[in-house]
Amino acid sequence: MKARIAVVGLLMGVVFSASSFADGCVVHYVRTACQGMEAESFKKCDGQAECEKSKPADSAEACSAAALKSCDNSRLDITKYKVITAKFNGEDLVGGFDATGNPDPNGWNFCAGDRPDLNKCD
């Protein structure tokens, strides 16, 4: 009987952990590095061109604001462009741009292609 209780408790913990992971704001980053700057540009994603990070947000609007803020680029000679998408409670959020930064009312990307802080390393 104790073994059954332990297994049920373990399974409930796994279900709770999986459901809480899906909740909240998750921002997905895809970076394009300036030529020869891949290692430095990708540092923020543990050496990879893309990664996901949880952001504090209690609403889809707050998550969208966090995603838009993630487009900011202070390393003009290191990172050429970013594609930022986001999910809130597992639902994709509309960013208003396509993957190349062109306006798209249904696009998931939050970064405009004509931002003054992007595409500066060419």
Secondary structure as UniProt FT lines:
FT   HELIX           2..22
FT   STRAND          25..33
FT   TURN            35..36
FT   HELIX           38..41
FT   HELIX           42..45
FT   TURN            46..47
FT   STRAND          50..55
FT   HELIX           60..70
FT   TURN            76..78
FT   STRAND          79..88
FT   TURN            89..90
FT   STRAND          91..92
FT   TURN            99..100
FT   TURN            105..106
FT   TURN            113..114
FT   TURN            116..117
//
